[in-house]
Amino acid sequence: MNHVKLLFFATIRDRAGVRSVELDVPADITVKDLKEKISADYPTLKDSLKSVLVAIDREYAFDEAIVPPNAEIAFFPPVSGG
């Protein structure tokens, strides 16, 4: 098991009702699997996590990325600008 810290920002934080949470996850969990776990634990985030931006230790990560031990994982809503 790996211990990780999740950080929620902007509307994702509002929907989760917390700024951060720490939890233990399987050693080989992917970002996609982690999002599925969070969706189960926080049903209000299910729709948001479909289009969320994810950063692992301050670097953007895709669904296939393996979450390393003691990682800090941030979840951001998509942004647009002009």
C-alpha positions, 0 to 999 in steps of 0.5 A: 500500500502507498500513502498519498495526499490528495489536494482539491482545488476550486469547484472540485474542493467545493464539491468534495467539501474538503481541501485535502485528504490522505489515504492508502492506495494499492502500490500499482494504482493508476490515476484512472483507478484513483479517480474511480476510487474517489468517485466512489468515496465522494459521489459528488465528484463523479461528474467532475472527475471525468474532465479533471486535470491531475498533477502528481508531485506538481507535474501533470499526469494522464490516466495511465500514470502509476501513482508513486508512493507518498505522492501529492496528487492535485485535482483541478477543474478544466480551465479556459481562457482567451 
